[in-house]
Amino acid sequence: MTVIAVTRHAGARDWLARRGIQVDRHTEHLDVDLIQPGDTVIGTLPVHLAAEVCRRGARYLHLSLDLPAEYRGRELSTDDLERFNARLEAYRVLPADRDCKGA
């Protein structure tokens, strides 16, 4: 069981370390073919990748923030993440049984 952090941001990596969250592997881009049942993936993945992580029997923890619009697109420090209520939230993402037009 491997814990994988998917981020290109140093602030996020440092925030995880500051929180004492043990990460086995850091990567900027997720290769879903490497995900095994029981793994944990931490990041802000697009929904289709989060669904694939879950389909493969891994756990997905989303790094959520309450980010003001004026901070979007900026590199955030660890202190910024703290200020914007950074937290890990578990999600189980599954594709719908039918397309959105029929929902």
Backbone bond lengths (Angstrom), bond angles and torsions (degrees), N, CA, C in turn:
res aa  C-N    CA-C-N  psi(-1)  N-CA   C-N-CA  omega(-1)  CA-C   N-CA-C  phi
1 M - - - 1.450 - - 1.529 108.43 -
2 T 1.311 115.03 117.75 1.456 122.79 -175.05 1.521 109.96 -113.01
3 V 1.328 115.82 140.71 1.468 121.38 173.57 1.527 106.88 -102.55
4 I 1.328 115.10 121.36 1.460 122.09 -176.09 1.523 108.41 -118.10
5 A 1.322 116.98 125.24 1.468 122.12 174.91 1.521 107.77 -102.31
6 V 1.322 115.70 123.66 1.461 121.73 -179.18 1.521 108.23 -107.78
7 T 1.323 115.96 103.34 1.465 120.70 178.16 1.512 109.50 -164.79
8 R 1.314 116.16 149.40 1.463 121.16 173.21 1.525 110.77 -103.48
9 H 1.333 116.01 5.01 1.459 121.13 -173.89 1.527 112.23 -101.92
10 A 1.320 115.99 122.66 1.466 121.53 178.23 1.523 111.27 -61.00
11 G 1.325 117.64 -37.00 1.459 121.14 179.33 1.522 112.01 -59.47
12 A 1.320 117.26 -39.60 1.462 120.89 179.05 1.528 110.56 -69.55
13 R 1.324 117.16 -42.76 1.471 119.82 177.75 1.532 110.38 -60.85
14 D 1.334 116.08 -43.59 1.460 120.27 179.52 1.522 111.56 -66.91
15 W 1.334 117.43 -36.87 1.462 121.24 178.42 1.532 110.32 -61.84
16 L 1.328 117.02 -43.46 1.464 120.42 177.77 1.523 110.63 -60.68
17 A 1.334 116.49 -44.01 1.469 120.51 179.64 1.521 110.64 -64.61
18 R 1.323 116.75 -42.29 1.468 121.10 179.80 1.523 110.76 -60.67
19 R 1.319 116.44 -34.03 1.463 121.63 179.55 1.530 112.54 -81.73
20 G 1.320 116.90 -3.54 1.464 120.50 179.92 1.516 113.49 75.73
21 I 1.320 116.86 21.69 1.461 120.99 179.82 1.526 108.13 -83.96
22 Q 1.322 115.56 118.70 1.456 121.79 -178.28 1.529 109.71 -77.91
23 V 1.311 116.05 122.79 1.462 121.98 178.96 1.522 107.66 -118.22
24 D 1.328 115.66 129.49 1.464 120.36 179.29 1.523 112.39 -83.46
25 R 1.335 115.43 -33.49 1.466 118.82 -177.60 1.523 110.22 -146.55
26 H 1.323 116.10 131.04 1.468 122.86 172.86 1.531 107.24 -103.18
27 T 1.331 115.53 138.88 1.455 120.28 177.14 1.526 108.89 -148.17
28 E 1.313 116.16 150.72 1.466 120.25 177.20 1.519 112.01 -85.94
29 H 1.326 116.98 -25.69 1.467 122.09 -178.44 1.519 108.64 -136.05
30 L 1.318 116.15 131.66 1.456 121.37 -176.88 1.519 111.24 -82.68
31 D 1.319 115.88 128.23 1.459 122.32 170.12 1.523 105.90 -100.11
32 V 1.333 117.24 99.95 1.464 120.83 -174.60 1.525 112.06 -63.56
33 D 1.316 117.90 -20.83 1.460 120.11 178.69 1.529 111.92 -65.05
34 L 1.322 117.55 -19.23 1.465 121.66 -179.92 1.523 113.16 -89.42
35 I 1.329 117.90 -7.18 1.464 122.05 -176.72 1.524 109.73 -76.46
36 Q 1.330 115.03 131.06 1.462 122.50 -179.82 1.529 109.81 -116.68
37 P 1.320 117.45 154.80 1.466 119.80 174.58 1.530 109.96 -54.63
38 G 1.328 115.92 136.29 1.455 121.14 179.41 1.518 114.39 91.52
39 D 1.341 117.89 -12.14 1.466 120.74 175.83 1.523 109.58 -67.45
40 T 1.322 116.07 161.52 1.458 122.89 171.91 1.515 107.82 -123.46
41 V 1.323 115.93 129.05 1.464 122.05 178.09 1.523 107.58 -114.07
42 I 1.337 115.35 127.03 1.462 122.63 179.59 1.516 108.17 -113.66
43 G 1.331 117.64 133.10 1.458 119.82 176.90 1.512 112.22 167.49
44 T 1.314 114.83 -161.81 1.462 122.78 174.51 1.525 106.92 -126.64
45 L 1.306 114.63 70.51 1.460 121.31 -173.89 1.525 112.60 -79.32
46 P 1.336 116.36 151.00 1.469 119.37 168.01 1.531 108.55 -61.42
47 V 1.305 116.20 151.91 1.461 120.90 -172.69 1.529 112.36 -58.90
48 H 1.326 118.99 -36.86 1.466 119.06 -178.64 1.529 111.65 -67.96
49 L 1.326 118.15 -32.18 1.468 120.27 176.25 1.526 110.95 -75.33
50 A 1.323 117.03 -38.71 1.465 119.80 176.22 1.529 109.90 -61.35
51 A 1.328 117.30 -40.04 1.467 121.06 177.86 1.527 110.70 -63.61
52 E 1.311 117.66 -39.28 1.464 120.72 179.38 1.528 111.03 -67.73
53 V 1.316 117.39 -38.15 1.469 121.56 175.35 1.531 108.93 -58.18
54 C 1.322 116.89 -47.52 1.462 121.25 -179.21 1.526 111.10 -66.75
55 R 1.325 117.48 -40.00 1.470 121.69 179.50 1.522 110.84 -60.17
56 R 1.309 116.37 -32.44 1.466 121.28 -179.36 1.533 112.88 -83.67
57 G 1.339 117.30 4.81 1.454 120.93 175.37 1.515 114.72 84.53
58 A 1.325 116.41 17.57 1.463 121.16 177.74 1.526 109.27 -100.16
59 R 1.307 115.33 166.75 1.463 122.67 178.70 1.526 108.64 -99.26
60 Y 1.343 117.21 138.53 1.460 121.56 177.99 1.520 110.09 -113.79
61 L 1.333 116.02 121.29 1.457 122.76 174.83 1.514 108.20 -111.55
62 H 1.316 115.86 116.78 1.463 122.07 -177.83 1.526 109.87 -88.75
63 L 1.324 116.32 129.89 1.469 121.15 174.98 1.520 107.22 -83.19
64 S 1.325 115.26 101.41 1.462 122.13 -176.61 1.519 110.47 -98.12
65 L 1.332 115.80 147.76 1.462 123.73 177.72 1.519 108.66 -137.82
66 D 1.323 115.91 153.17 1.461 121.70 168.85 1.526 105.53 -101.10
67 L 1.311 116.31 78.68 1.457 122.99 -169.01 1.525 111.69 -93.34
68 P 1.330 117.63 120.42 1.463 120.08 175.66 1.533 110.17 -64.68
69 A 1.314 115.67 148.84 1.471 120.70 -176.52 1.520 112.80 -55.18
70 E 1.314 117.18 -36.15 1.469 119.47 -176.30 1.533 112.95 -70.47
71 Y 1.326 117.85 -9.89 1.469 121.19 178.63 1.526 112.63 -100.35
72 R 1.314 117.78 -5.16 1.466 120.38 179.36 1.521 109.99 -65.07
73 G 1.320 115.20 138.49 1.455 120.94 178.28 1.521 113.82 84.05
74 R 1.313 118.01 -0.98 1.464 122.02 178.70 1.524 109.92 -96.68
75 E 1.314 115.26 152.82 1.463 119.96 171.03 1.523 107.30 -76.24
76 L 1.323 116.94 126.38 1.455 121.92 -175.75 1.524 110.26 -103.76
77 S 1.314 115.92 139.95 1.454 121.68 175.88 1.529 109.36 -83.88
78 T 1.304 115.19 171.38 1.460 120.00 175.71 1.520 110.51 -60.82
79 D 1.326 116.85 -40.31 1.470 120.41 177.74 1.526 111.35 -64.49
80 D 1.337 117.18 -36.92 1.467 120.42 175.52 1.524 110.17 -60.64
81 L 1.318 116.79 -45.04 1.458 119.78 179.48 1.524 111.17 -59.74
82 E 1.321 116.60 -41.88 1.464 120.30 177.02 1.528 110.67 -61.22
83 R 1.331 116.47 -45.44 1.465 121.68 -178.33 1.525 111.61 -62.32
84 F 1.333 117.49 -32.86 1.448 121.68 -177.26 1.532 112.40 -97.83
85 N 1.347 115.07 25.26 1.466 121.65 172.19 1.525 113.13 58.98
86 A 1.319 116.99 46.51 1.465 120.29 176.77 1.518 109.35 -60.44
87 R 1.324 114.29 140.38 1.454 120.04 -179.53 1.524 108.59 -160.17
88 L 1.322 115.31 156.29 1.455 120.93 175.17 1.522 108.12 -100.18
89 E 1.340 114.92 127.87 1.456 120.80 -179.62 1.521 108.26 -123.81
90 A 1.324 115.94 127.03 1.460 121.04 179.92 1.525 110.22 -76.53
91 Y 1.324 115.47 134.68 1.468 121.81 176.42 1.508 109.52 -132.30
92 R 1.295 114.63 144.34 1.462 121.77 169.61 1.519 105.14 -115.28
93 V 1.314 116.24 112.29 1.462 121.50 -174.34 1.520 108.47 -108.65
94 L 1.324 115.19 123.39 1.459 121.35 -179.07 1.521 109.55 -129.62
95 P 1.326 117.57 140.30 1.463 118.74 176.20 1.529 110.57 -67.59
96 A 1.315 115.50 149.50 1.467 120.64 177.28 1.524 109.29 -69.78
97 D 1.328 115.78 157.06 1.462 120.40 178.40 1.529 112.28 -74.17
98 R 1.310 116.15 -18.47 1.474 119.96 177.68 1.522 109.16 -140.98
99 D 1.295 116.22 164.27 1.467 118.44 -176.56 1.523 111.23 -70.76
100 C 1.313 115.96 166.81 1.465 121.52 -174.61 1.520 112.63 -63.94
101 K 1.324 118.61 -27.04 1.462 120.55 -179.29 1.524 111.05 -62.42
102 G 1.335 116.35 -30.14 1.449 119.54 -177.68 1.511 113.69 -96.02
103 A 1.316 117.21 2.44 1.466 119.47 -176.03 1.505 112.64 -73.22
